[in-house]
Amino acid sequence: MISAVIVAAGRGTRMGPNIDKLFLDVAGRPVVAHTWRRFAAAREVDEVILVVRAGMEDAFHELAPANAGGKPYRLVPGGAERQDSVWNGVQAVAPGTEIVLIQDGARPCTSEALISATIAAARETGAAVAAQRVTDTIKESADGQVVARTLERARLWAVQTPQTFQLPVIRRALAAVREQGLNVTDDTAACELIGQSVRLVPGATPNPKVTLPADLPYIDLLLRAGC
């Protein structure tokens, strides 16, 4: 049994006040609808769990007929932080789940090939993450004004989603984060905390996330081109 947890409970404050980026129209559908369709269509995924904000349940149920693809889905309430939302989603997967994929709701271009590749890597290693090599030169700065040093680009990767795990691995990692009162920005950081190896899985196609208004035209272009 393989479950996909789509984290769709955030507000995306970098898009501007009073804007819910997940429901912005891109290529004729809300952003999150594209994401949902990708995982509903993935042959290896058996169910989809959507973690949503309180009060948004009806909006997601309205999206289901056109985007769930007949695949079982459930809505789960979000938490105070992203890691709390992920915890709620992981705790809600169906009995018998072996592998769980965690996906940003605002990342609508994820390919089925990448989904499948992270599943295979997680089966082998316990944890895997979609990632791309960093191509820009990266500088470190202590104060945000003056360069302190240049980082070795060949060793740097930008991680994305899906982040895919054997279920006992991610439950143990997230439990450790909660027990220690930490705040992590992605789920593989929780795995690092418990010493769990995480396999990097490069994607062959773009897999951007909607974060800023300038992201929308590019993602619209990708979706219309059949990314």
CORQUI-V11197 format. One record per residue. N is the residue number from 1. RES is the residue in three letters. SS is DSSP state (helix for helix, strand for strand, loop for the rest). NEAR is the number of other ideal C-beta (glycine too) atoms within 10 Angstrom. Layout:
<<N RES SS NEAR> <N RES SS NEAR>>
This chain:
<<1 MET loop 14> <2 ILE strand 22> <3 SER strand 25> <4 ALA strand 29> <5 VAL strand 30> <6 ILE strand 30> <7 VAL strand 27> <8 ALA strand 27> <9 ALA loop 25> <10 GLY loop 18> <11 ARG loop 13> <12 GLY loop 18> <13 THR helix 9> <14 ARG helix 12> <15 MET helix 19> <16 GLY loop 10> <17 PRO loop 6> <18 ASN loop 6> <19 ILE loop 14> <20 ASP loop 17> <21 LYS helix 25> <22 LEU helix 27> <23 PHE helix 16> <24 LEU loop 19> <25 ASP strand 11> <26 VAL strand 23> <27 ALA loop 19> <28 GLY loop 10> <29 ARG strand 18> <30 PRO strand 21> <31 VAL helix 28> <32 VAL helix 28> <33 ALA helix 23> <34 HIS helix 23> <35 THR helix 30> <36 TRP helix 29> <37 ARG helix 17> <38 ARG helix 25> <39 PHE helix 28> <40 ALA helix 20> <41 ALA helix 13> <42 ALA loop 24> <43 ARG loop 9> <44 GLU loop 14> <45 VAL loop 23> <46 ASP loop 17> <47 GLU strand 19> <48 VAL strand 26> <49 ILE strand 26> <50 LEU strand 30> <51 VAL strand 27> <52 VAL strand 23> <53 ARG loop 17> <54 ALA loop 8> <55 GLY loop 7> <56 MET loop 19> <57 GLU helix 13> <58 ASP helix 9> <59 ALA helix 15> <60 PHE helix 24> <61 HIS helix 14> <62 GLU helix 10> <63 LEU helix 19> <64 ALA helix 18> <65 PRO helix 9> <66 ALA helix 11> <67 ASN helix 23> <68 ALA loop 19> <69 GLY loop 17> <70 GLY loop 8> <71 LYS loop 17> <72 PRO loop 12> <73 TYR strand 21> <74 ARG strand 14> <75 LEU strand 18> <76 VAL strand 22> <77 PRO strand 16> <78 GLY loop 22> <79 GLY loop 16> <80 ALA loop 8> <81 GLU loop 15> <82 ARG helix 20> <83 GLN helix 21> <84 ASP helix 18> <85 SER helix 23> <86 VAL helix 26> <87 TRP helix 23> <88 ASN helix 18> <89 GLY helix 28> <90 VAL helix 23> <91 GLN helix 12> <92 ALA loop 18> <93 VAL loop 23> <94 ALA loop 13> <95 PRO loop 5> <96 GLY loop 9> <97 THR loop 17> <98 GLU loop 15> <99 ILE strand 24> <100 VAL strand 27> <101 LEU strand 27> <102 ILE strand 26> <103 GLN strand 28> <104 ASP strand 24> <105 GLY loop 27> <106 ALA loop 25> <107 ARG loop 24> <108 PRO loop 29> <109 CYS loop 23> <110 THR loop 28> <111 SER loop 17> <112 GLU helix 14> <113 ALA helix 12> <114 LEU helix 23> <115 ILE helix 25> <116 SER helix 16> <117 ALA helix 20> <118 THR helix 29> <119 ILE helix 22> <120 ALA helix 15> <121 ALA helix 19> <122 ALA helix 28> <123 ARG helix 14> <124 GLU helix 10> <125 THR helix 18> <126 GLY loop 19> <127 ALA strand 24> <128 ALA strand 28> <129 VAL strand 24> <130 ALA strand 26> <131 ALA strand 20> <132 GLN strand 15> <133 ARG strand 12> <134 VAL loop 14> <135 THR loop 9> <136 ASP loop 8> <137 THR loop 9> <138 ILE loop 13> <139 LYS strand 11> <140 GLU strand 9> <141 SER loop 10> <142 ALA loop 9> <143 ASP loop 6> <144 GLY loop 5> <145 GLN loop 6> <146 VAL loop 8> <147 VAL loop 9> <148 ALA loop 10> <149 ARG strand 10> <150 THR strand 10> <151 LEU loop 13> <152 GLU loop 8> <153 ARG helix 12> <154 ALA helix 7> <155 ARG helix 8> <156 LEU loop 13> <157 TRP strand 12> <158 ALA strand 12> <159 VAL strand 17> <160 GLN strand 22> <161 THR strand 26> <162 PRO strand 31> <163 GLN strand 29> <164 THR strand 34> <165 PHE strand 31> <166 GLN strand 20> <167 LEU helix 18> <168 PRO helix 10> <169 VAL helix 21> <170 ILE helix 27> <171 ARG helix 16> <172 ARG helix 16> <173 ALA helix 26> <174 LEU helix 23> <175 ALA helix 13> <176 ALA helix 16> <177 VAL helix 22> <178 ARG helix 13> <179 GLU helix 8> <180 GLN helix 8> <181 GLY loop 6> <182 LEU loop 12> <183 ASN loop 10> <184 VAL loop 18> <185 THR loop 10> <186 ASP loop 18> <187 ASP helix 29> <188 THR helix 25> <189 ALA helix 17> <190 ALA helix 27> <191 CYS helix 27> <192 GLU helix 14> <193 LEU helix 16> <194 ILE loop 14> <195 GLY loop 8> <196 GLN loop 19> <197 SER loop 11> <198 VAL loop 25> <199 ARG strand 18> <200 LEU strand 15> <201 VAL strand 24> <202 PRO strand 11> <203 GLY loop 18> <204 ALA loop 9> <205 THR loop 12> <206 PRO loop 15> <207 ASN loop 21> <208 PRO loop 17> <209 LYS loop 20> <210 VAL loop 26> <211 THR loop 14> <212 LEU loop 12> <213 PRO loop 13> <214 ALA loop 7> <215 ASP helix 19> <216 LEU helix 17> <217 PRO helix 10> <218 TYR helix 14> <219 ILE helix 23> <220 ASP helix 17> <221 LEU helix 13> <222 LEU helix 18> <223 LEU helix 17> <224 ARG helix 11> <225 ALA loop 10> <226 GLY loop 7> <227 CYS loop 17>>
